[in-house]
Amino acid sequence: MNDPIATILVVDDEAIITMQLEERLSTLGYAVVGMAASGEDAVRKAQQLHPDIVLMDIVMPGKMNGIEAAEIIITDLQIPVIFVTSYADDLIITKAKQVQPYGYIVKPFNELEIKAAIEIALFRKKIKDSGKTGRTTNHFGHQLQDGTGNEGSSTGSDDFSGLKTILISDICSDLILLIYSDESVKEMVFTFAIQEALQKGIQTLFVYAHSRILPRFFPERRDKKLISLRIKDESLPASIPFLEQYLPAGKETSSPLPVQVLLDIPAHASEQDCITVTEYICSYRTKTPSVSGIIALQVTAHENHLVQELADKIPRVIVSVGADTALSFAHHSFSSRSVFVVPQETIDEVVKKSLEPVVLSLLTRPLSGYDIVHEIHNRYRVLVPQARIYTLLYQLEQDGYLTMKMSGKSKRYSPTEEGQNYIRKKLDEFRFIFQHVLDGAPGMSAEEKKDLS
């Protein structure tokens, strides 16, 4: 039996925003049951319609703003509220956090962000209503494995009480099994993997059934840096001749060019087909270490024993463990030791206090301030005020390190030749300082210090 369609109340004083949201939400399979243009109207319609979720703007006309309306809706009506706003400064975020919203999305947004926020909010509400503790468990009762294939903390333990972030190192250096339940997580991971491969000069072979990320990489597909094959559920074996065509022949050359394989296993692929293709990729990886990749398996679409068997074949496993745990993939400019779990507050503190090197590490292609805000949020789950980003970009432009070009209505920044040298120097300084600080850290081995250098 299919789950009932989630109902949503959209609150925004800009008619064009509510129309866009209604269209996107309908496309995603949700039902918009009402729209409001003020805080007072939002509370009244929430009382009348009792939707599953309220998407709420913060700054609106009238006596009651979005935060005040959300407090009433969350506290009195027990309806989850997700803020959708243009404001991402610390003061607004601090006020918003006080009413305990179920999400915070910064405009401009995309469908994946909206869907991820709604599904997580519905999941949290379901847990709360059922009286569960909200602890995260994986989907097949095993312990998480870190980047070396060793068992880590049990996902049912108190290690995941509250929001935690799993830090994952170089994603292009090994073969990884991604076990997920939320499509948006898979799309985020694949997007990051493609970007990292492009940075490192690694060709990507992408086998998929359904994906929304390919339009972002049109130039790379044209230049054969990203080669894709779309398959249907029953045609998964067709990926083998496709891969054979493009994978390097390790026996014919002493230094085969590196290739990354991204395999999105279709929801209704047969168990034997899944095993056959996985074994083929694993065997190729054994013969040719220059081949890396990610095999993504949606746990809700396949039987438990298939999940277990694939996890046994691929020692490096990443589990998208649920609403209160995030995945964070290290940027190529920084190093990380396999998998480590830290409080999200630590990530916030480090990113915000080290904002310049974080921004500089992203400037490998022309980006706008909006792009950088979203990239930082997508990678680290940290909201940085846009004003801070643009202040830094303007200063770097004034110093001759960045050039600015208009793209439509957006200002896009890219490094000058002098800026590229400045970025390398700054990032080297950043790494050296961290290593210098950690040299005195108690309990850290020489090998661990070397990993962080």
LINFENBEL-V804525 format. One record per residue. N is the residue number from 0. RES is the residue in one letter. PSI is psi in radians with two decimals (999 if undefined). D_CENTER is the distance of its C-alpha to the mean C-alpha in Angstrom with 1 decimal. Layout:
n;res;psi;d_center
N;RES;PSI;D_CENTER
N;RES;PSI;D_CENTER
This chain:
n;res;psi;d_center
0;M;2.29;29.6
1;N;2.60;26.7
2;D;2.59;25.1
3;P;2.62;26.5
4;I;2.29;24.8
5;A;2.40;23.1
6;T;2.49;25.1
7;I;2.39;23.8
8;L;2.19;25.7
9;V;2.22;24.5
10;V;1.96;25.9
11;D;2.45;26.2
12;D;-0.13;29.3
13;E;2.03;28.3
14;A;-0.64;29.4
15;I;-0.59;27.4
16;I;-0.80;24.1
17;T;-0.64;25.3
18;M;-0.75;26.4
19;Q;-0.77;23.0
20;L;-0.75;21.2
21;E;-0.74;24.0
22;E;-0.80;23.6
23;R;-0.69;19.8
24;L;-0.68;20.1
25;S;-0.70;23.0
26;T;-0.61;21.2
27;L;-0.09;18.5
28;G;0.27;21.4
29;Y;2.83;21.9
30;A;2.04;25.3
31;V;1.95;25.9
32;V;-0.13;29.1
33;G;2.84;29.8
34;M;2.55;29.1
35;A;2.72;30.3
36;A;0.12;30.9
37;S;2.89;31.7
38;G;-0.75;31.1
39;E;-0.75;34.4
40;D;-0.60;33.9
41;A;-0.78;30.5
42;V;-0.75;32.2
43;R;-0.80;35.1
44;K;-0.56;33.0
45;A;-0.68;30.8
46;Q;-0.65;34.1
47;Q;-0.76;35.5
48;L;-0.44;32.6
49;H;1.13;30.7
50;P;2.94;27.3
51;D;-0.60;24.5
52;I;2.56;22.1
53;V;2.18;22.9
54;L;2.04;20.8
55;M;2.17;22.6
56;D;2.79;23.2
57;I;-0.88;24.5
58;V;1.98;27.2
59;M;2.78;29.8
60;P;2.79;33.6
61;G;3.13;35.8
62;K;-0.32;36.7
63;M;2.10;33.5
64;N;-3.13;30.0
65;G;-0.61;26.7
66;I;-0.75;26.3
67;E;-0.72;29.9
68;A;-0.71;29.5
69;A;-0.67;26.3
70;E;-0.74;28.2
71;I;-0.79;30.9
72;I;-0.71;28.8
73;I;-0.79;26.7
74;T;-0.85;29.8
75;D;-0.65;32.6
76;L;-0.17;31.0
77;Q;0.64;28.2
78;I;2.25;25.8
79;P;2.45;22.1
80;V;2.32;21.3
81;I;2.15;18.1
82;F;2.31;18.8
83;V;1.84;18.1
84;T;2.81;19.6
85;S;-0.14;20.2
86;Y;2.18;20.9
87;A;0.41;18.5
88;D;2.82;21.3
89;D;-0.67;21.9
90;L;-0.82;25.0
91;I;-0.75;23.5
92;I;-0.71;20.5
93;T;-0.77;23.1
94;K;-0.70;25.2
95;A;-0.68;22.4
96;K;-0.48;21.4
97;Q;-0.44;25.1
98;V;0.05;25.0
99;Q;1.08;22.1
100;P;2.90;20.0
101;Y;-0.02;17.4
102;G;2.86;14.8
103;Y;1.95;14.8
104;I;2.30;13.5
105;V;2.25;14.8
106;K;2.59;16.7
107;P;2.56;16.4
108;F;2.96;13.7
109;N;3.01;12.7
110;E;-0.67;13.2
111;L;-0.69;9.7
112;E;-0.78;9.2
113;I;-0.84;12.7
114;K;-0.78;12.6
115;A;-0.77;9.8
116;A;-0.73;11.8
117;I;-0.81;15.0
118;E;-0.68;14.4
119;I;-0.71;13.4
120;A;-0.76;16.4
121;L;-0.68;18.6
122;F;-0.81;17.7
123;R;-0.72;18.6
124;K;-0.68;21.7
125;K;-0.75;22.8
126;I;-0.78;22.7
127;K;-0.77;24.5
128;D;-0.54;27.1
129;S;-0.06;27.7
130;G;0.25;28.5
131;K;2.89;26.0
132;T;-0.28;24.8
133;G;0.12;21.1
134;R;2.60;20.7
135;T;2.38;18.0
136;T;2.64;19.5
137;N;3.07;18.3
138;H;0.01;19.7
139;F;0.36;22.5
140;G;0.20;24.0
141;H;2.91;23.3
142;Q;2.64;22.2
143;L;2.61;18.9
144;Q;2.50;19.4
145;D;-3.02;18.4
146;G;-0.20;17.9
147;T;0.00;21.7
148;G;0.06;22.2
149;N;2.65;23.9
150;E;2.43;23.6
151;G;-2.68;21.7
152;S;2.50;21.9
153;S;2.30;22.6
154;T;-0.16;19.8
155;G;0.06;22.6
156;S;3.12;23.8
157;D;-0.05;23.7
158;D;-0.44;21.3
159;F;0.38;18.5
160;S;2.24;20.5
161;G;3.04;18.6
162;L;2.21;15.0
163;K;2.73;14.1
164;T;2.23;11.4
165;I;2.03;11.7
166;L;2.26;11.9
167;I;2.31;12.0
168;S;-2.84;14.4
169;D;2.00;15.1
170;I;-0.16;13.3
171;C;0.32;16.1
172;S;-0.02;19.0
173;D;3.13;19.4
174;L;2.23;19.0
175;I;2.45;16.3
176;L;2.07;16.2
177;L;2.04;12.9
178;I;2.07;14.1
179;Y;2.87;12.1
180;S;-0.47;13.4
181;D;2.14;10.9
182;E;-0.64;10.7
183;S;-0.54;7.6
184;V;-0.81;5.8
185;K;-0.79;8.1
186;E;-0.69;7.7
187;M;-0.78;4.2
188;V;-0.79;6.0
189;F;-0.73;9.1
190;T;-0.81;8.5
191;F;-0.74;7.8
192;A;-0.71;10.8
193;I;-0.77;12.9
194;Q;-0.75;12.6
195;E;-0.72;13.5
196;A;-0.71;16.3
197;L;-0.70;17.6
198;Q;-0.65;17.9
199;K;0.05;19.9
200;G;0.51;22.0
201;I;2.23;20.9
202;Q;2.46;21.5
203;T;2.30;18.9
204;L;2.08;20.3
205;F;1.99;18.1
206;V;2.16;19.7
207;Y;2.81;18.4
208;A;-0.79;19.9
209;H;2.31;17.7
210;S;2.53;14.9
211;R;0.05;14.1
212;I;-0.32;12.6
213;L;-0.64;16.0
214;P;-0.39;17.6
215;R;-0.30;15.4
216;F;0.68;17.1
217;F;-0.83;20.7
218;P;-0.66;22.4
219;E;-0.62;20.8
220;R;-0.68;22.0
221;R;-0.68;25.3
222;D;0.13;25.8
223;K;0.35;24.9
224;K;-0.42;22.1
225;L;2.05;20.0
226;I;2.25;22.1
227;S;2.69;21.1
228;L;2.10;23.0
229;R;2.28;22.6
230;I;2.88;24.2
231;K;2.97;25.3
232;D;-0.73;25.2
233;E;-0.06;28.6
234;S;0.47;28.3
235;L;-0.69;25.9
236;P;-0.35;28.8
237;A;-0.27;28.9
238;S;-0.42;25.9
239;I;-0.92;28.4
240;P;-0.57;30.8
241;F;-0.83;27.9
242;L;-0.69;26.5
243;E;-0.56;30.1
244;Q;-0.59;30.7
245;Y;-0.35;28.0
246;L;2.54;27.5
247;P;2.51;29.6
248;A;1.70;33.0
249;G;-0.51;33.1
250;K;-0.37;36.8
251;E;-0.26;37.8
252;T;2.51;36.3
253;S;-0.46;36.1
254;S;1.32;32.8
255;P;2.54;30.7
256;L;2.46;27.9
257;P;2.51;24.4
258;V;2.46;22.4
259;Q;2.29;19.0
260;V;2.18;19.0
261;L;1.99;16.1
262;L;2.01;17.6
263;D;1.75;16.3
264;I;2.16;19.1
265;P;2.70;20.5
266;A;-0.61;20.9
267;H;0.36;24.7
268;A;2.55;25.3
269;S;2.69;28.2
270;E;-0.73;27.8
271;Q;-0.69;30.2
272;D;-0.73;28.3
273;C;-0.77;25.0
274;I;-0.74;27.0
275;T;-0.85;29.0
276;V;-0.69;26.1
277;T;-0.77;24.2
278;E;-0.66;27.5
279;Y;-0.81;28.1
280;I;-0.71;24.9
281;C;-0.73;25.6
282;S;-0.64;29.2
283;Y;-0.70;28.3
284;R;-0.66;26.0
285;T;-0.72;29.0
286;K;-0.59;31.3
287;T;1.60;29.2
288;P;-0.23;26.8
289;S;-0.11;25.5
290;V;2.17;23.5
291;S;3.12;19.9
292;G;3.09;17.3
293;I;2.23;14.9
294;I;2.02;16.5
295;A;2.26;14.4
296;L;2.12;16.4
297;Q;1.97;15.9
298;V;-0.53;17.9
299;T;-0.21;19.4
300;A;-0.08;20.9
301;H;2.77;22.8
302;E;2.67;25.4
303;N;-0.71;25.0
304;H;-0.47;27.2
305;L;-0.73;25.2
306;V;-0.79;22.1
307;Q;-0.74;24.4
308;E;-0.75;26.1
309;L;-0.64;23.1
310;A;-0.56;21.9
311;D;-0.58;25.4
312;K;-0.50;25.3
313;I;1.86;22.1
314;P;-0.41;22.4
315;R;1.97;18.8
316;V;2.33;16.7
317;I;2.21;13.2
318;V;2.10;13.2
319;S;1.76;10.5
320;V;-0.03;13.1
321;G;-2.87;12.7
322;A;-0.48;12.7
323;D;0.29;13.7
324;T;2.32;11.5
325;A;2.73;8.0
326;L;2.38;6.7
327;S;2.14;7.2
328;F;2.24;8.4
329;A;2.42;11.6
330;H;2.68;12.7
331;H;-0.38;15.8
332;S;-0.21;18.1
333;F;2.71;17.5
334;S;2.75;18.4
335;S;2.59;17.5
336;R;1.87;19.5
337;S;-1.98;18.0
338;V;2.34;16.1
339;F;2.52;16.8
340;V;2.17;16.1
341;V;2.75;16.7
342;P;2.52;16.9
343;Q;-0.52;14.3
344;E;-0.60;17.5
345;T;-0.73;18.0
346;I;-0.81;14.7
347;D;-0.85;15.7
348;E;-0.80;19.2
349;V;-0.81;18.5
350;V;-0.79;16.2
351;K;-0.61;18.6
352;K;-0.28;21.6
353;S;0.72;20.6
354;L;-0.68;19.2
355;E;-0.91;21.4
356;P;-0.55;20.3
357;V;-0.82;16.6
358;V;-0.77;17.3
359;L;-0.64;19.7
360;S;-0.33;17.4
361;L;-0.29;15.3
362;L;0.96;18.6
363;T;-0.08;18.8
364;R;2.81;19.1
365;P;2.21;20.4
366;L;2.60;18.1
367;S;2.97;19.0
368;G;-0.69;18.6
369;Y;-0.79;16.4
370;D;-0.75;14.1
371;I;-0.73;14.0
372;V;-0.81;13.4
373;H;-0.65;10.3
374;E;-0.75;9.1
375;I;-0.72;10.0
376;H;-0.74;8.4
377;N;-0.69;4.8
378;R;-0.72;5.8
379;Y;-0.07;8.2
380;R;0.68;8.2
381;V;2.27;11.6
382;L;2.04;13.6
383;V;2.29;16.2
384;P;2.32;19.2
385;Q;-0.56;19.4
386;A;-0.65;23.1
387;R;-0.68;22.3
388;I;-0.85;20.2
389;Y;-0.59;23.1
390;T;-0.76;25.7
391;L;-0.76;24.4
392;L;-0.75;24.1
393;Y;-0.75;27.6
394;Q;-0.75;29.0
395;L;-0.60;27.7
396;E;-0.76;29.1
397;Q;-0.60;32.4
398;D;-0.04;32.6
399;G;0.21;32.3
400;Y;-0.35;29.1
401;L;2.62;27.1
402;T;2.64;28.4
403;M;2.33;27.4
404;K;2.49;27.7
405;M;2.35;27.5
406;S;1.70;25.3
407;G;-2.12;26.5
408;K;0.04;26.1
409;S;2.51;23.4
410;K;2.11;24.3
411;R;2.33;22.5
412;Y;2.45;23.1
413;S;2.66;23.5
414;P;2.50;25.4
415;T;3.07;29.1
416;E;-0.73;30.8
417;E;-0.63;31.8
418;G;-0.64;28.3
419;Q;-0.71;26.9
420;N;-0.69;29.5
421;Y;-0.74;28.6
422;I;-0.80;24.9
423;R;-0.78;25.9
424;K;-0.77;28.4
425;K;-0.77;26.2
426;L;-0.62;23.4
427;D;-0.73;26.3
428;E;-0.74;27.8
429;F;-0.82;24.6
430;R;-0.72;24.3
431;F;-0.74;28.1
432;I;-0.76;28.1
433;F;-0.70;25.5
434;Q;-0.71;27.5
435;H;-0.75;30.7
436;V;-0.75;29.5
437;L;-0.27;28.4
438;D;-0.50;31.7
439;G;0.12;33.3
440;A;2.23;30.8
441;P;2.54;32.8
442;G;0.08;32.0
443;M;2.23;29.9
444;S;2.87;31.3
445;A;-0.64;32.1
446;E;-0.68;29.7
447;E;-0.69;26.8
448;K;-0.67;27.9
449;K;-0.70;28.1
450;D;-0.54;24.5
451;L;-0.06;23.5
452;S;999;25.8
